[in-house]
Amino acid sequence: MRELTYFVAVSLDGYIAAPGHDFADFPTAGDHIDVITRDYTDTINAPAQQALGLRSDQSRFDTVLMGWNTYGVGLPYGVDSPYPHLRQYVFSRRQRAAPDGVTVTAESPAEVARTLKAEDAGSGIWLCGGGQIASALIGQIDRLILKVNPILLGGGVPLFADRGHDLRQATMLASTAFRSGVIFNEYQLEPAS
């Protein structure tokens, strides 16, 4: 069975983006970036991969799940297929238009995740964001990797939307601190009850 991993940058106060879905305050330089470019190339969008001379090999992830607001961040810049090296699923109840290679769906995120996780072949499934989709997928998330940034945003998009869900226990697998002040915390989530 394939794993669903929520790999996401987060502020010290639990936000994955500032108000207006702004990511500008998250550090884009530092020794933690070396680990992302080396070990998490699959999570780097196509324009950044091209600029950095990188190429995804889909060894970690071959599929990405995201909400419309996360997907829409690149649209003003002409990026309508941010991860063409992955199968891209975008969840939206209102939007439907997308280029080839991007599947926009109003289906239940949990049902889509269950179907993808049951596939016989492939590498992992990456939950890119945002907080609403993460809450909808809470019962399907197997692994949580938080890139904890040394900033307080004071508001914005929370790691998980404010809604009820069942208690999930987590086991810490690793914690890596970087000189940049960023800490990667990796957790295995216990199966949902």
N, C-alpha and C positions, 0 to 999 in steps of 0.2 A: 504494500500500500504506500502510495506517495504521501509525502508530508506537506502540509501548508505551514509556511513560515511567515510571520509578520516581522519583517526586517525594516526598521524605520528609525529616523532621527527624531529625537524628542528633547524638549527643554527640561531643565531641572524641575519645573513646576508642571510637567505633564502635557505639554502641547506639542503637536507635530507640525504646526504652522501658526504664525501670528494671525491676527485678524485680517480678513481679506485674502486668506490663503497665501500669505507672504512668507517666503523661506529665506529672505535676505540676511537675517541675523545668524543663521547657522553657519559655522565656520566651513569654508571650502578649501582651506589650506591647512597643512599640518601633517604630522606623522600618521594619523588615523586614515588619511586619504590614501596613503601607500597600501594599507591593508585592503581598502575597498577596491582599488584598481587591480590589486593582485588576486584577492580571494573572492571578491563579489563583483567581478566584471559584468556578470549577467544583469546586475541592477543599475548599471550606468546607461543612461539614455543614448540613443544613436548619435545625436550631434556631439555629445561629450566624448563618446568613444572615438568618433572620427577626429575630433580635435586633439585627443590624446594619443592617437595612433594605436588604439586598443581594438581587440576583436573578441566578442563573446564566444565561448565554446559550449554554452548551455550545460556545463558540468554541475553547476549548483542548482540552477532553475531553468526550466524551459517554458514556463507559463507564468503570466502576471495577472493579478486581479486588482482592480481599482474602481473607485467611485468616479462619477462624472466630474466632480470638482477637482479631483487629483489629475484626471486625464486632461481636463480643460486648461491646466496651468500653461501648457505649451502652445495652445491654439493661437493666442495673439502673436506668437513668434513663428507661425507657420509650421509648427510641429504637430502633425495630426496622427502620426504613428511613432510614438516615442520609443517603443521597444520592438522594432520590427524583427529582431533576432529571437523574440519570444512569442508564444501565442498570447494575444492580448484580449482580456475580457474586461469590459467597462459596464458597470451597473448603473442604469438610469431608468426611471419611470417615465421621463418626458422626452429625452433626446433619443434619436434613432440613427441619424446620419453619421457615418464613419467611413474611412477609406478601407480598401481591401486590407486584410490582415488584422483588423480591429473588429471584434465582435461586441456590439452594444446590445445589452439584454435587460429586460425587465423581470427576468426570472429571479426566483429566490436565490440570493448569494449562497446560502447554505446548501441548497440543492445542487447548484452548479459545482460548488466545492466538493461535495460528496461524490459526484460523478467523476470529476477530474482526479480525485484522490484514489478512486477505484480502478483507474486505468492500469493496465499491466506493464506498460513501458514508459520511460521518460525519467527525467530527474525531478527536482522539487517544484513546488508551486509557491510563488512569492506574492504575498499580500503587500502591495505598495502603499495603500492608503485609500481612504481616509478613515476618520473616527467612526462615522456612521456605518460604513461597510465592515470595519473591524468589530463593531458591536453586533452586527448581523451575523458575523462569522465566528463569534466567540466560542461556540461549541465545536468548531471545526479546526481551530488553530492548534497545531501540534507544537510549534516552536516559536518563541518570541525572542528576537534579537533587537535590543534597544541600543541605539547609538546616543547615549546620554550626553548632551552638550552643556557646557558650563555657562548657560545663560538662563535668565528668568524672563519669559515673554509676557507674563501677566494676563494673558488671555489669548484666545484664538481657537484653533481646532484641537480638541482633546484627543489623547491617545485612543480612548474609547468614548463614544458618545454617551451622554448621561441617560442610561436606560437600564432597567433591571435585567440581570442575567444570573444564571446559576453560579455558585461558588466554584472556582477552579483553583486547585493547588498547583504550584510550580516548583520545580527543582532547578536550582542554579547549576548550569553546566560549566560556565566559564565567566570570568570577569577580567577584562583587559583594559588597563589604564594607559593612556598615551600622554606624551609631553604636551600635546595641544590642549589638554584638559578634558578631552572627550574620553568617555568610558564605554566600552562595549560590554553589555550584560546579556548573556545568553541563557535562556530558560527552556526547559522541557515542560510542557503543560500536561498535567494528568488528564486522562480521558474525561469528557463531560459526563456527569451522572444523569 
